[in-house]
Amino acid sequence: MAYIVPELTDYSAQSLLKAFADAKLAFRDEMRAITSEQEWKAFRDRWMARKNGLVTQINDQLKAAPKEAKRELGQHLNGLKQFIEKETNDWHEFVEGGTRDLSVHFQSVDITLPGIRRPIGAEHPVIKTLNEIVSIFRKLGYSVREGPVIETDYYNFEALNFPPDHPARDTQDTLFIAGQESKPLRERLLLRTHTSPVQIRTMENIKPPIRIVIPGKVHRNDPPDASHSPMFHQIEGLAVDTNITFGDLKGTLDHMAKELFGSGVKTQFRPSFFPFTEPSAEMYVSCFICGGSGMRGAEPCRPCKQTGWIEILGCGMVDPNVFEFVKDNGYDPKKVSGFAFGMGVDRMAILKYGVDDIQLFFNGDVRFLQQFG
Ligand SMILES: [Zn+2]
């Protein structure tokens, strides 16, 4: 039944409260029943017309009210006006998504018009590369482990065979958390400079044999330029068992390179140094851009610097000193051996997609990122 303004005879507080609550409810119910622009106009006139609209009628009651009720009645009336204004605004926004043109909403639906296309997101090229690498190892039976990005000095350095005064700590350009000076060195917090702490954390919790890959963000105090970023991504791997040899390392990583860059690539291992592996090596793949010739037609091949080889990761046999830190959990260096490797995912993505500036990955420019979608 359509709302009509009641003739008030009782001006008590309770009666006024009920009368105005009824008016608000009626307004809201009627508004929610509107289904066309025509109905909207009729509704608006019925309630808001200056001459004899329902709000005007209610306003007229004010004049007939006894003096002592006028103040309270006036407050209720203001409340009603505010309510109507707010409801109307909300309704406009609900109906038109912010536009004020009601005709857009109420025009008849043309089912031959194309629908609204919503842009679909895509994996970021770095994450895509990271997932590809992880999936290669999952197929080999590796499981994925993750760990904290904010680490202690102990897990980031000490347990990985970097003693407090080891020169390798300087080369890491570590970002330390401020205000840690009162703590012992090994408890001080920092942004992990590599994903290696997760190797120790895993060996503390899981007895050998293990085969794990560790993807994640790492930070170093490098000013951003075409090949450096203070934040980048790593994937490390660790395999520990009895009788793991350097041959297992070579076979595993050679397989990964062929899966990632194509079955035609060759791999090469060159001696290197890392504190947590002994012996250590850098793995190179034959340049998949120039096919190993060092030239692209008459032009020199830039990614391999004309050498025909590209360095893609560091690796080695786990140093027995590292096992000493987790010896109690079954990692007796006399009984088990293992290999570890680590690579920069961003660098792999740069090589894979032929990108010449790492900053492009992190600037958030959709025009660049769309190319990988
Ligand atoms: Zn090349």
Boltz pocket constraint, residues with backbone or C-beta under 6 A from the ligand:
constraints:
  - pocket:
      binder: B
      contacts: [[A, 287], [A, 288], [A, 289], [A, 290], [A, 291], [A, 292], [A, 293], [A, 294], [A, 295], [A, 301], [A, 302], [A, 303], [A, 304], [A, 305], [A, 306], [A, 307], [A, 308], [A, 309]]
      max_distance: 6.0
